[in-house]
């Protein structure tokens, strides 16, 4: 199957997870909304009135957006920026609904970007490493790296070259008024300081996870999910005494939240049980294999362990509540096949 770019080499369209909706709903009724991606997976939604309509992969010129903090609303700046269209129409509207985001009427696409503007943006991206080193040097000169453990992790220039966004991590609040003045004098650009958490820092830098794929937070996640250590241990039964559950940011992996709803749904059907009673003895509950819906029990006083499916546990519980005890637990246990012995 050829890809959207016209390739006939047999590549798969499966990677374009949103394409299933194209052609299902009429394009003429699609909302005039697009999602634009900037550096390091930063994405914003914009209204559009361009004709012909924008398509995924086009580069567009948009007004400069400023967000002072994660909770603060977006503000329209005086400059402009350039980004790549990622979603259009119904999918962009679905993203807006999921994020419960209100979009300012002035937050709209200005025009398509020219080849010269795209080349200028590429030149700015190549200069950002040098600018990052200069900003870090100014931080060291002011002693902010020692006082607040301030670390500038990334910088991002707007396409007009007037504004530079400095992303940093630090312990607590930092008085960087002098730093802003020095950056403006040295770089001749208007600085915007943005303090980010450890997970946001990793999302901007990027990397490869233990699964061998690009980090979710730096590739496709638009919002970082909340991963609760209590829910991980309670529902998924994962021990937190291991580095295997920690991501590159040093926090619990985002992917631990992907299966949480499935675990909760399965656990809602698994009965709470402490022991089962049969005529040949009492059986103490040991553990649950959640996704397999199996429970393990141990015979009191003997140490023999057996495995039962959830439906069989319910049958035995109902019998015990009625005061009945089956002769043996053997008819209810899971029969595992005998594995061949290596010689």
C-alpha positions in Angstrom: 0.0 0.0 0.0 1.4 3.4 -0.9 1.8 6.1 1.7 0.3 9.6 1.7 3.5 11.0 0.1 3.0 8.9 -3.0 5.5 6.2 -2.2 4.8 2.9 -4.1 7.5 0.9 -2.4 5.0 -1.1 -0.2 5.3 0.9 3.0 2.5 0.7 5.5 0.0 3.4 6.4 -0.4 1.9 9.8 1.9 4.6 11.3 -0.6 7.3 10.5 -3.0 6.5 13.3 -5.4 9.4 12.5 -5.9 8.6 8.8 -8.9 6.3 9.5 -11.2 9.3 9.9 -10.2 10.8 6.5 -12.9 10.1 4.0 -15.4 9.0 6.6 -16.7 12.5 7.3 -17.3 15.1 4.6 -14.3 17.4 4.3 -16.5 20.4 3.4 -18.0 20.3 6.9 -14.7 19.9 8.7 -14.1 22.6 11.5 -11.6 25.3 10.4 -9.1 24.2 12.9 -5.5 22.9 12.6 -2.9 21.7 15.1 0.6 23.0 14.4 3.8 21.4 15.8 6.9 23.4 16.7 10.3 22.4 18.1 10.4 19.5 20.6 6.9 18.3 20.1 5.3 21.6 21.2 1.9 21.8 19.7 -0.8 24.5 19.5 -4.2 24.8 17.9 -5.1 27.6 15.4 -8.1 28.7 13.4 -7.7 28.8 9.7 -9.4 30.5 6.7 -6.8 29.7 4.0 -8.0 28.6 0.6 -7.2 25.9 -0.5 -7.4 24.2 2.9 -4.3 23.2 4.7 -3.0 19.6 4.6 -0.8 17.7 7.0 2.9 18.4 6.5 2.5 22.0 5.3 4.6 24.8 6.9 2.6 27.8 8.1 3.3 31.2 9.6 1.4 31.8 12.9 1.4 34.6 15.5 3.9 34.3 18.4 2.3 32.6 21.4 3.6 33.3 24.9 2.7 31.1 27.9 4.2 32.4 31.2 3.5 29.2 33.1 1.7 25.8 32.6 -1.4 27.2 34.2 -1.4 30.6 32.5 -3.4 31.2 29.3 -1.7 31.8 26.0 -1.0 35.3 25.0 -0.6 36.7 21.5 2.9 38.2 21.0 4.1 40.8 18.6 6.2 38.5 16.5 5.5 35.5 14.4 6.6 31.8 14.3 6.6 28.9 11.8 5.4 25.4 12.4 4.3 22.3 10.6 0.6 21.2 10.4 0.0 17.9 12.2 -3.8 17.6 12.4 -6.7 19.2 10.5 -10.4 19.4 10.7 -12.2 16.8 12.8 -9.0 15.4 14.4 -7.9 18.9 15.5 -11.4 19.5 16.9 -11.2 16.2 18.8 -7.8 17.3 20.3 -9.3 20.6 21.4 -12.3 18.8 23.0 -10.0 16.3 24.8 -7.8 19.1 26.2 -10.8 21.3 27.0 -9.0 24.2 25.4 -10.4 27.6 24.5 -8.8 29.2 21.4 -8.6 33.0 21.1 -10.2 34.3 17.8 -6.9 36.0 17.1 -5.1 32.7 17.3 -5.3 31.9 13.6 -3.0 30.9 10.7 -1.5 34.0 9.0 -0.4 32.3 5.7 1.7 29.5 4.3 5.4 29.7 4.9 7.7 30.4 1.9 10.8 28.4 1.1 13.0 31.3 2.2 11.2 31.5 5.6 11.7 27.8 6.1 15.4 28.1 5.3 15.7 31.0 7.8 14.0 28.9 10.4 16.5 26.1 9.8 19.4 28.5 10.2 18.0 29.7 13.5 17.7 26.1 14.7 21.4 25.5 13.9 22.4 28.6 15.9 20.5 27.6 19.0 23.2 25.3 20.3 25.6 28.3 20.4 22.9 30.5 22.0 22.3 27.7 24.6 26.0 27.8 25.5 26.0 31.6 25.9 22.9 31.5 28.2 24.5 28.8 30.3 27.6 30.9 30.6 25.5 33.9 31.8 23.8 31.7 34.4 27.2 30.5 35.7 28.5 34.1 35.9 25.5 35.2 38.0 25.9 32.1 40.3 22.4 30.9 39.7 23.6 27.4 39.0 25.1 27.3 42.5 22.3 29.1 44.4 19.3 27.5 42.9 20.8 24.5 41.0 19.5 26.3 37.9 20.2 24.4 34.6 19.2 25.7 31.2 18.2 22.6 29.2 17.1 24.1 25.9 16.5 27.3 24.0 14.0 28.0 21.2 14.0 31.0 18.9 10.9 32.3 17.2 11.0 32.4 13.4 11.4 36.2 13.3 14.5 36.0 15.5 13.3 38.5 18.0 12.4 36.2 20.9 14.3 33.4 22.6 12.6 31.0 25.0 14.9 29.6 27.7 13.7 26.4 29.3 15.3 25.6 32.7 15.0 23.5 35.8 15.7 24.7 39.3 15.0 24.1 42.9 12.2 26.5 43.8 11.6 30.0 42.4 14.5 31.9 40.8 14.9 35.7 40.6 16.2 35.9 37.1 15.6 39.6 36.4 19.3 40.3 36.1 19.7 37.3 33.9 17.0 38.5 31.5 18.7 41.9 31.3 22.1 40.3 30.5 20.6 37.9 27.9 18.9 40.8 26.1 22.1 42.8 26.0 24.3 39.9 25.0 22.0 38.2 22.4 20.0 41.3 21.3 16.8 39.2 21.7 13.9 39.3 24.0 14.2 36.4 26.5 11.3 34.4 27.9 12.1 32.2 30.8 10.1 29.0 31.3 10.7 26.7 34.3 9.9 23.1 33.5 9.7 19.9 35.6 11.9 16.9 35.2 9.3 15.1 32.9 8.9 18.2 30.7 12.7 18.5 30.5 13.0 14.9 29.2 10.2 15.5 26.7 12.0 18.4 25.2 15.4 16.7 25.1 14.1 13.4 23.8 15.7 10.0 23.8 15.2 6.2 23.5 13.3 4.3 26.1 13.9 0.9 27.5 11.4 -0.5 24.9 13.8 0.6 22.2 11.5 3.2 20.8 11.5 7.0 20.9 10.1 8.4 24.2 6.4 8.8 24.1 6.6 12.3 25.7 8.9 13.6 23.0 7.2 11.9 20.0 3.4 11.8 20.3 2.1 12.6 23.8 0.6 16.1 23.9 -0.1 16.1 27.6 1.9 14.2 30.2 -0.3 11.7 32.1 -0.4 11.6 35.9 1.2 8.4 37.1 0.4 7.6 40.7 2.7 5.3 42.7 -0.2 4.2 44.8 -2.3 3.1 41.8 0.7 1.3 40.2 1.2 -0.8 43.3 -2.5 -1.3 44.1 -3.9 -2.2 40.8 -1.0 -3.4 38.7 0.9 -5.1 41.5 4.3 -3.7 40.4 7.1 -3.3 42.9 8.5 0.2 43.0 11.8 -1.1 44.5 13.3 -1.3 41.0 14.7 1.1 38.4 12.7 -0.8 35.7 9.6 1.3 36.3 11.5 4.6 36.1 11.9 6.6 32.9 14.8 8.7 31.8 13.3 11.6 33.8 13.7 9.6 37.0 9.9 9.5 37.5 7.5 6.6 36.9 7.1 5.8 33.3 4.2 7.3 31.4 3.3 3.9 29.9 2.4 2.6 33.3 -0.8 4.6 32.9 -1.8 3.1 29.5 -3.0 -0.2 30.9 -4.4 1.2 34.2 -8.0 1.3 33.0 -7.8 -2.3 31.8 -6.4 -3.4 35.2 -9.2 -1.6 37.0 -11.9 -3.1 34.7 -10.5 -6.7 35.3 -10.2 -6.1 39.1 -13.8 -5.0 39.3 -14.8 -8.6 38.3 -12.4 -10.3 40.7 -14.0 -11.1 44.1 -12.3 -10.2 47.3 -11.4 -13.4 49.2 -9.2 -14.3 52.1 -9.8 -18.1 52.3 -11.7 -21.0 50.9 -13.0 -24.0 52.8 -13.3 -27.7 51.7 -13.7 -30.9 53.6 -10.1 -31.8 53.0 -8.8 -28.5 54.5 -8.7 -24.7 54.4 -7.1 -22.8 51.6 -5.4 -19.3 52.2 -5.4 -16.7 49.5 -1.9 -15.9 48.2 -1.9 -13.7 45.0 -3.8 -12.8 41.9 -2.7 -13.0 38.3 -4.9 -10.0 37.2 -4.8 -10.2 33.4 -5.2 -14.0 33.4 -8.0 -13.7 36.0 -6.5 -16.4 38.1 -6.1 -16.6 41.9 -3.6 -18.8 43.8 -4.3 -20.4 47.2 -2.2 -22.4 49.7 -3.4 -25.2 51.8 -3.1 -24.3 55.5 -0.6 -26.5 57.3 0.7 -28.3 54.2 2.0 -25.5 51.9 0.5 -27.0 48.7 -0.4 -24.3 46.2 -3.2 -24.4 43.6 -4.5 -22.0 41.0 -8.2 -21.3 40.3 -10.0 -19.3 37.7 -12.2 -16.4 38.9 -15.4 -18.2 38.0 -14.4 -21.2 40.1 -13.5 -19.0 43.1 -17.0 -17.4 42.9 -18.6 -20.9 42.9 -16.7 -22.0 46.0 -17.4 -18.7 47.7 -21.1 -19.1 47.1 -21.0 -22.6 48.5 -19.1 -21.5 51.6 -21.6 -18.7 52.2 -24.4 -21.3 52.2 -22.4 -23.3 54.7 -21.5 -26.0 52.2 -18.0 -27.5 51.8 -17.1 -29.4 48.6 -15.3 -32.7 49.3 -12.1 -31.5 47.5 -10.7 -28.5 45.7 -9.3 -30.7 42.9 -12.2 -30.4 40.5 -11.9 -26.6 40.5 -8.2 -26.0 40.0 -6.4 -25.1 36.8 -4.7 -28.1 35.2 -1.3 -27.0 33.8 0.2 -29.2 31.0 3.3 -31.2 31.8 6.3 -29.6 30.3 8.9 -31.8 28.6 12.1 -32.3 30.6 15.4 -31.3 28.9 17.8 -34.2 28.9 
